[in-house]
C-alpha cells in the first residue's frame, strides 16, 4: 500500500542554497522580532561553505520596507506589529554579523513571508536553470514554510534543512516541520546536506 503522506521529492539537477532572513531584526534576542538564532547562524555558515566548495549558487534574502509608516507592508503590519525594525536603512535589515555573506552574493529583498511573493525569484531561478531550493534560515513557521509551499506549487523542489531553520516559538517550529515534511518539502539534516553540496560538482 502506498504511503499517503511524506513521499520523497528528491533532489533535481541544479540546486541553489537559499538563506532566508538571517538578519539582525530576527537573530538578536533583544529586538521586538528577535530570538537567539545562534544555532541557525552556525548551521547556515556550514551550508554556505559547503555550497561554495561544491561550486553551487547561494542566495540570501531579507525583509525590508521602504516607507517609515510601513504602508508598503500592507495588512501584515497591522497583524504582526513591531515591523519598524524592518524599515530599510535601519540596522535591523542588515545581515547578522556572524553570517558568511559576501558583497558579491545576491540578496533578494522581500516584503512578505514567501520569498516568491511580489519578487522576481521565480524568474531568476528559471532563467538560471535552478530546479531545487535548499532552504535554511528564519523563521520555520513563517518565511521558511511560506517559501517551501510556494516552491513546490511553482515546480521547484524544496529541501528544508531541518536543523538549520529556527523559530521564536518551539511548538510552531516543531509543528511546521512536521507539516512541511508530510506535504510540501523534503526534510534533511545539515550534515547530510553538507556532504551533498560539497560533492555536487566534484571531479
N, C-alpha and C positions, 0 to 999 in steps of 0.2 A: 504493500500500500504506500502510495506517495505521501511524503510528509507535506502537510498543508502550509506551514509557515517556516520561515528561516532557511529557505533554499540558498545555495551559494551562487552569487553572481560571477565571482572570479575576476581576475584582472584582464584588462584588454591589452592592446599592444603598446599604447603610448600614455603612460601616467604622468600626472602633474601633482606635486605636493602643494596643497592649499593650506596655508597657515592663517587661521581666521581670528582676527580681532585680539591679538595678543598685545594690547595697548594699555597704557598706564591707567586709564579710567577703569579697566576691568581687572588689572593684575595687582593693584596696590590696595590693600585691605582698608586703609583709612579713607578711601574715596566712596562717594554715595553708591556707585555701582560695582565697587571692587570687592575682591576677596583675595586670599592668599593663593596665588596661582603658580607658586614655585615649582610644583611637580610638573605642571603643564609646560612651563617655560623650559625646564630641563629636558623633558621628553621631546619637545619641538626642536630644540637645538640638535639633538641626536639625529632626528629625522632629516633636518636640513643638511647636516653634514653628510649623511648617507646619500641623499638625493644628489648633492653636488659631486660626491665621489662617483656616483653612477651616471653622471652627466645628464641628469633629468631636470626639467624645469621646476622652479619654485616660485610661488606667488603668495604675496601677503595681502591681507585686507584690513581695513579699518572702518569704523563708523565715524562720520564727521558731518556736521551741519553748517551750512554757510551763514544762516541767519541767526543772530543772537537771540531773537524771540522764538526760535525753534519752529517757525512757521513752515519750514521745509521738512519738518518731522511729522507733519500731519497729526492724525489722531493718536499716534504712538506716544507722543509727548504727554498727552492728556492721560493715557492709560498707565504709563510707567512713572512719569515724573522724573526728576533728578537727571534729566538729559543735558543739563547745562554744561556738564563736564565734557561733553562731546562736541562743543562748538569749535569749528576749525580755527586754528591759531592758538588755542589753548594747549597746555601740556598733556591733557587727558587723551588727546588723539594721537600722541606720539607712541611709537613702538616701545615696548618695555626695554629698558636699557640693557637687560641681560640677554635679549634676543639676538641671535646671529643674523641680522638683516644688513644687507649692503646697499650702498647708494644706487647701485645699478639694478637692484632687484625690483620687479614690478610690484606696485602697491595699488590695489583696487579700492577706491573709496565708495562706500555704500551708505544708505540712509535707513535701511530696514534690515530685518533679520536675515533673510536669504541673500546670499552673495549674487544671486541671479536677478533678483527683483530690482528693476529700474537701473540696471547696469548693462554693460556690453560683455559680460563674462562669457555668455554662451557663444557669441560670435568670435571672441578671442580664442576660445577652446577649439571651436570648429575649424577656424582658419589655420590653427596650428596642428590639427590632426589629433588633438587630445581626446581620448575616449574613457579615461579613468581618472577620478579625483581621489587622491589620498588626503584625507581630511584630519586636521588636528586643530586645537585651539579652544576658543571660548564662544559662548557657553553651550553646554551639551543640550539643554532643553530649549535653547533659543536659536542662535545663529547656526550652530552645528546641525541641529535637527532640520531646520528650515532649508538649509543648503542641500543636505543629503536628499530630502524629499524632492526638491526641485530638480536635483541632478538626475535622479532615476526617471523622473517624469519627462525630462528632456533628452534622455538617451545616453547619459554619462553614467559610468559605473562608480558608485560611491563606496569607498573603503574608509570606514571610520576607525581611526586608531584609538581603541577604547581606553587605554591608559595614558593617552596624550591629549585628552579633552577633559574639561572640567566645568563645574557649575558652582554657583554660590550656595546652592541647596543640594545636599547629598541625595535626598529622596527623588528630586527632579532629575538629577544626573542618572541615578540607577534606573528609573522608570523609562527615561528617554532612550537609554542604551538598549534596554530590553525591547522596546517598541521598534527602534531602528533595526536591530538585528532580526526581528521577526518579519518585518515588512518592507524595509526600504534600503538597507545597506548591509555590506559585509562588515563584521567587526573583527579586527585583528590586533594583536599585541605589538607594542613598539619594537621589541627585539625581532619579531618575525618580519615586520615591515622593513626594518633596517637592513636585514640580510637581502631582501628582495630588491630594495632600492640600490644598494651598493653594487650588486652583481648584475644590474639590468643591462648595462652595455659593456660588461666585462669581455675583454678579448676583441 
